[in-house]
Amino acid sequence: MNRPFALVRHIDLGRIFTALRHRNYRLWFIGQTISLFGTWMQLTALGYLVFDLTRSPVYLGYVGFATGLPAWLFMAYAGVVADRMPRRKLIIMTQTAMMILAFGLAALTFLGLIRAWEIVLFAFALGVANAFDAPARQAFIKELVDTEDLTNAIALNSTMFNLGIALGPAVSGVTYALFGPGWCFAINGLSFIAIIVALRLMDLPPAAPAPIDGDRWRDLKEGFRYVVGHPVIRPIILLIAAGGLFGNAFLTLIPAWTVKILHGNAATNGWLHSARGVGALAGALLIASLGRFRFKGKLMTAGTFALPVFLFAFAAARRLPLSLLIMAGAGGATVLVMNLCNALVQTHVEERLRGRVMGIYTFAFFGLLPVGALWSGALAQGLGEPVAIVAGALTALAAAAAAWVFAPHLRRLP
């Protein structure tokens, strides 16, 4: 009877921003928050622009596939790179590349030269930059805070990520409707300046990546062998893979859902994404407020079951207010899974393998997102968007049940 109140007893609002006592993390937090705002403005506008140009949910799947394909090609190897070179330098390089691409996309849009196939190419190029950026960013957090503040830092990372989702899409929808998509891309380009400056201002000890000699492919195989043989990291990464392939496949369909099911426009599309961001932000703040709590496995498990339930509800909803509320719930459930999986992996991984393991971790999610985008787009084209979302929810529920049965130790993790 007391169990529903156990979580509340652990909440301490004074612990939410513990990681910000570290100067380097404060710089990271400010720079990333500004940059992610611009990123979500661009992502929201890009999806709606593609649907505006093609009126095809399949083409939304093409863009999603192009964005994620580089994860298959490069992300696991990028983890090796993150273990071999200074991570700050690598992140500055990738962020600069993404800034240049954003300005290029804005220029083509302002000139009226943008075509759907060009967006696919830009999506692929952005995916390449992100493939090298994501593992380095995940592993870099450990360099900014003490070990005891790592879970809080990961939760705050998610807070700023979802603050971007909460605000960026809404502003993007209004900007798109009033001024056109080009301004969304231009603002994103400018936002990268904040994180690049923040990285340069950090006072870090001399970079000394773990000494790795010999063949890089051998190093990559070592990372895979480590993951496959680890009793905690292996099932967690399988859960993350299921989330990328099924649990989050519905995101690709939001522009089509906006127009065909809710009969809305670009602003409606932005509100749906923002509602998900608000829920995710609330979930991230909840985790941050718990501090150094000892029931991460239970909370993560709850998230794996909650997400498909919200997806079933979203597939049935036909009114915008209810859809926004359900999207917020889905965002909160997603954060419980993603944040706590990340924290548990980073807690259990050996330092010398951190970059490689986080490369595999990010590949498991981002690498399967494009496959999820393809199957959901194709299924929506043939049978309709509600059927595609229900199919994803059913499979995500099956994955959660499999983890409950075959990996019961996960829910006992502290």
Stockholm file with secondary structure:
# STOCKHOLM 1.0

chainA/1-414         MNRPFALVRHIDLGRIFTALRHRNYRLWFIGQTISLFGTWMQLTALGYLVFDLTRSPVYLGYVGFATGLPAWLFMAYAGVVADRMPRRKLIIMTQTAMMILAFGLAALTFLGLIRAWEIVLFAFALGVANAFDAPARQAFIKELVDTEDLTNAIALNSTMFNLGIALGPAVSGVTYALFGPGWCFAINGLSFIAIIVALRLMDLPPAAPAPIDGDRWRDLKEGFRYVVGHPVIRPIILLIAAGGLFGNAFLTLIPAWTVKILHGNAATNGWLHSARGVGALAGALLIASLGRFRFKGKLMTAGTFALPVFLFAFAAARRLPLSLLIMAGAGGATVLVMNLCNALVQTHVEERLRGRVMGIYTFAFFGLLPVGALWSGALAQGLGEPVAIVAGALTALAAAAAAWVFAPHLRRLP
#=GR chainA/1-414 SS CCHHHHHHHHCCGGGTTGGGGSHHHHHHHHHHHHHHHHHHHHHHHHHHHHHHHHCCHHHHHHHHHHHHHHIIIIIHHHHHHHHHSCHHHHHHHHHHHHHHHHHHHHHHHHTTCCCHHHHHHHHHHHHHHHHHHHHHHHHHGGGTSCGGGHHHHHHHHHHHHHHHHHHHHHHHHHHHHHHCHHHHHHHHHHHHHHHHHHHHHCCCCCCCCCCCCSCHHHHHHHHHHHHHHCTTHHHHHHHHHHIIIIITGGGGGHHHHHHHTSCCCHHHHHHHHHHHHHHHHHHHHHHHHTCSCSCHHHHHHHHHHHHHHHHHHHHHCCSHHHHHHHHHHHHHHHHHHHHHHHHHHHHHSCGGGHHHHHHHHHIIIIITHHHHHHHHHHHHHHHCHHHHHHHHHHHHHHHHHHHHHHCGGGGGCC
#=GC SS_cons         CCHHHHHHHHCCGGGTTGGGGSHHHHHHHHHHHHHHHHHHHHHHHHHHHHHHHHCCHHHHHHHHHHHHHHIIIIIHHHHHHHHHSCHHHHHHHHHHHHHHHHHHHHHHHHTTCCCHHHHHHHHHHHHHHHHHHHHHHHHHGGGTSCGGGHHHHHHHHHHHHHHHHHHHHHHHHHHHHHHCHHHHHHHHHHHHHHHHHHHHHCCCCCCCCCCCCSCHHHHHHHHHHHHHHCTTHHHHHHHHHHIIIIITGGGGGHHHHHHHTSCCCHHHHHHHHHHHHHHHHHHHHHHHHTCSCSCHHHHHHHHHHHHHHHHHHHHHCCSHHHHHHHHHHHHHHHHHHHHHHHHHHHHHSCGGGHHHHHHHHHIIIIITHHHHHHHHHHHHHHHCHHHHHHHHHHHHHHHHHHHHHHCGGGGGCC
//
